[in-house]
Amino acid sequence: MVETFNFQGISDGVAASYLETHGGVTWHQIKTEISRDPTCSLLRSYWTFENCRYDKTKRTCSHLRHFSECPVPSHRLRNGRLNQTAFSFFLFVRDVAGSNLFRWFDDQLATTADLGNLSAQESLVGPMRHIFGVSDKVLTMTLSSVLMADWKGRPDWFDVGSQMIVVDRLVHNLLARAGILARFGASHTYGQRCYAENGCADILRQVSAEIDARQFDASFPANFPRYIQHALWHYCAGSGLNVCNGNNIDDRKSCEQISCNVYSICGRNALKYK
């Protein structure tokens, strides 16, 4: 999960390249460092770890007198925020989840009557959105992958993960260019509005309900929002099919890619909402 947290605020290619070159940070590394009883009071618990303000470039933090002995700067992550995220997540798992994140997942989902609705997602995302430096988008993307990893062994987890939708700028812009947001009366700029009522995520759930995903794989559930959303992302991403994105389309003009599979039915709107 910590590795996936690196994929925010920068292109996937750059994030992956940095991880490959410099590596990440593991649970066991942080556990060993924390067990040495660091002098900084922020590292005592999940609830005290706030306002660290470690800056990798400036080599500063909010408790400079402890900087030389602090384990937070000791890992070569891409920026200081990611170092803080790694330690915040470790402390969350240790102090909130009792060092057993999977059991915590089970306990949280047990409080939800219907695993297919948004309250099930919120039972996990809600407490975890207070982990330093982790956005709802990255949390949802990461949790979805984890929850769907053991389809046969944990079908209840899969039910929750398969309903999670991740709206990044590529997916939002596709919906805007195609005219879908306008048709739903939902034109908006990219951001939190994407997850609000009648936002991008809401629209994708409605679309998914009309598409039987079993036509793509007989083992899929009929309604598979995460798969539909990921397919749209793959159509746009430079690391995917690389079709509907700003590299190929002048956002000031109507799309001119006549080879696009949906050209004839696309609204081909000039992108006004970035």
N, C-alpha and C positions, 0 to 999 in steps of 0.2 A: 504493500500500500504506500509506503514511504517513497518507493521508487516512482510510482505513478504520480505522486504529489509534485514531482519535478516537472511534469508536463503541463505547466501553466505559465502564462505571461511570456511565452516564447514559442517558436515553431517546434513541432515534434522532432524534426530532424536535428536541430541544434541541441535540444534537451537530451536526445538519445546519444548523440556524438559526445557530449560532455560526460555523460554517465559511463560510456564505454571507455573513455580516456582516463577519467579520474576516479571512477567508482562511486558508490553511494555510502550509506551508513546502515548498520544492522542493529537489530534488537540487542544482540549479545554485546556489541561494542558499547552501546549506551548503558546497558545494565552494569557492565563492569566499571565504567567511569562513574556512574551515579553511586555505586556501592562504596567507592572510595571517599564518600562524604565530602563533596565539594564545599568550599567555604561560602560560596554565594548562596544567600538565603532563597533566591528565586527557584533554585533547583530542589527545594525540599519536597514540593508536591505539585500536582497539576494545578491546584488553585492558587499557589503562590507564584507560578511561572507566568509573569506578565510584565510588560514594559521592559523586556530584556534589551531590545534595541541594538542587538549586535549588528555591526556594519562591517562586512568583509573587507571592503576597499579601504575604509578609514581606520580599520582595526580599533574600533571603539565599541562601547556598550554603556548601559546605564549604571553599571557597578564596576568602574574601571580598576578599583583597587584589587579586585579578584580576577581580573582579565587573564593574567599570566598562568593561573592555575585552573581556569575554567575549561571544561571539556567541550563546551558549545562551539568555540572557534576551531577546534582541533580537526574537524572534518572538512575536506576540500569539496564542499558542495558548490553549486553554481553561484549562489549569493547567500548573504547572511540570513535572509528570511527563511530559506530552506533549512538552514541549520536549526533555527528556532522552531520551525514546523516539526522537524524530526524529534526534537526533545519534548515538545509539547505533546506530540502523538504518543511517544513512549510513556510519558507521565499519565496521559489519559488512560491508556491500556492498563498500566499498573494500578492507578489509584481509583479510577472509575469502573473499569471492567475487571478488576481483581486479577490482572495478568492472564485473563482467559477471554480473549475477544470473541471467540466463537460462542462460548456460553453466554456472554453478554448479549450477542445477537439473538440467541434463542429466548433469553429472558425478556428482551425488549419486544420481540415479535409476539410473544405469548400474551402481551397486554392488548393485542389488536385482534378483533373478532374476524375481520375480513382481510386476508393477506393481499388481496388484489386491489385494494384501494390506496389512496394517497396517505392515509393515516399510518399504514404499515411502513411506508418509506420514511415518513416524518419521525417515527419512533426511533429510527437509527440516525437519520441525518440531523434531526433536531439537536440532540446532545453533542454530536460530533462537530457541528458547525462552529463551536466555540474553540476548537483546536486552532492554535495560531496559524494564520496564513493559508487556510484551506477554504476555498470557495465552495458554494453549493454545487457548482458545475463539476468541479474536480472530485468532490466527495461522491456525488451521484455516479460519475463515471467509474470511480474506483470501487465503490460498494457494489455496483451492478456486476462488475467482472468477478468479484469475490463471491457474490451470492449465486451466480449462475455456474460457478466452476464445478460443482458436484451435483449435476442434474439428478442423477438416480439416487444418490445417497441422501440428499436434502431437497426434496421436491418443493417443500414449503419455502425454502430460501429462493429457489429458482422462480417461484411465483412472484415474489417481491422484486427480485432483480430484473426479471423480464419486463416489468412494467415501468422501470426507471428510464427516463428520457433525459438525454444530455443535449442541451442546445448551445452550440458554439456559434461563433460569428459566421462560419461557412453555411451552416444549416439555416440560420436566420436569414442570411442574404439570399439563399436559394428561394426561400418562401417569399421574400420581398420581390425578387426579380421575376419570379413566375407569376406574380399577381395574386398569390394565394392569400397573403395577409390582407390585401385590399378587398378581396371577395368576401372574407370573413368580417370585414369592418374592423380589422385588428392591426392596422398599420402602426408601427412603433419603432423606436430606436432599439438597438441591441442592448440588452441589460436585464435587470430584474423583471422588467415588463414581460420578457419572454416566458416567465414562469407564472405570471399572473393569470387570472381568469380570461379566457379567450386570447391567450398569448400563444407563442410558438408551440410550447409543450402541450397545451390544451388542444390545439388544432391537430397536432401529430397524433394524439390519442384518438381523436375522432376519425382521422384518416386510417389509423391502424385497425380500428374496429370494423372498417369496411373491406379490409384486405385479409384473406385467409392465408396466413403465412405457411400453412402446410403444403401449399403448392410449390414452395421452394425447397422444403425439407419435410417429409412426412412425420418426422419426430418433433417438429416444432409445435407449440401451442397455436391454436387458430388465431388468437389475438396476441401479437408479439410486438408491442410498441418499441422496445429497445432495438429490435432487429430492423424495423422500418426506419427508425431514426438513424441507425448506423449505416444503412444502405444509402440514405441521402447524403450523409457525411462522406462516405466512400466515393460517391459520384463526384463530389466537389474537391476533395482533398488532393493536394499535390502528390501525396504518397499513395493515393488511390487511383481512381480513373482520371482525375485532373481535368474535369470538364467545366463545371460551373463555378468559376472563381475569378478573382480580380486579375489573375495572371493572363487569362484568356479573354476577358470581357472588359471593355472600357466602361467603367461605372457611370460615365456621363452620357452614355448612349444606350439605345436598345441593343440587346444581344444580337450578334450577326453569325453565330455558330450554327449554320444550317445543318451540320452533321449531327447535332445533338439529337438524342432519341426522342426528346419531348418538344422539339422546336415548334412543331405545328400547333401544339395546344398550349404552349407557354405564353404567358402575358408579355414576356420580354420587356419588362419595365426597366427604365434606367434606374440604377440603384440610388435611392434618395435617403435611405435609412442605413447608416453605417455604424 
